[in-house]
Structures are given as structure tokens and as C-alpha cells.
């Protein structure tokens, strides 16, 4: 069940933010350096969010198959 708890902030998020701030202080090239950092090392919270969403989505698909539910039908009815 712990797989379905949304991810929370950790110290690695702060380290990533500090690195981004340091790179942002570089005149003229700071913005580009931040983008390169984000391409090389994805923000830790974003990585955990992506993993969480995949786990949650897979759990919904398993539930749909096991219970023979059709989630799209429920979502359409909710939006009406």
C-alpha cells in the first residue's frame, strides 16, 4: 500500500535546487546551464512522481482486469 502514497520532498530536492541556483548565478550562460542540468539529472521529486504515477496507473489497470471494471466509462459518467 505504501507504493500508492504520493511522493514527498527529500534532501535531494534541496541539493538539486541549490545546484540550480548556483548555475543560475552564472552571467549569460546560467539559464542554459540549468537546462543542461535538468536534462542530465532530472529533479528528484519529478522522478519519484513519475514512478508513483506509473505504479498507480498499473494498479488501476490490474483492478480493471481483475474486477472487470471499465474505468473509462466511470470517468465519462463523472465528467457529465
N, C-alpha and C positions, 0 to 999 in steps of 0.2 A: 504494500500500500504506500510505502514511502516514495515509490517511483512517481506517484501522481501528485506529490506536493510540489507547488511551484518553486523554482529555484530562488535562492536569496543571495544577497550581496555577500562577498567574501573579501579577504585581504587582497587577493589577486586583482580584484576590480580596482582597488585603490592604487596598486602598483601600476596598473595599465593607465589609469588616469594621470598619475604623476609623470609617467613617460610621455604621454600625450602633451601634457602641459609644458614639459621641458622642450619637446620638439617644437611646440607652438611658439616658443620664445625665440627661435632662430629667425632672424630677419629674412624676408623674401622667400625662403625655402621651407618655412615651418609648416605651412598647410600641406604642402606636398609630402613632407616627411611624415606627418601624421597619417595621411592616406596610405603611404607605403607601410607604415607600422600596422595599420588596421588590416591591410592585405596579407601581411606576413603572419601577424599574431592577432587573431580575432579577439575582440573583447571577451574576457572570460564569462561574463554574465550572458552574453549572446550565445556562446557555445552551450552553456547549460540550458538556456531557454530552448534552443533548437533541439537538443537531446530530449528535453521534457516533452516538447510538442510531438516529437516522433513517437515516444513511448505512449503518450496519451492517445494519439491517433491510432496506433496499433492496438491498444486496449479496446478502443471503440469498435474497431473492425472485428476483433475477436468476439466481442459481445454481440455484435450484429450477426455474425455467423452462428454463434452458439445459440442465441435466443431467437434466431430468425427474425430479427428486427430490421426495419429499413429506416435508417436514420434520416435519409433524405426526405422521406415522407413526413417525418416528425418536424424537421426543420422548415419544410414548406408550410405545414399547418401552423407552426408557431409564428411565421412571418406574416400570415394573413390576418 
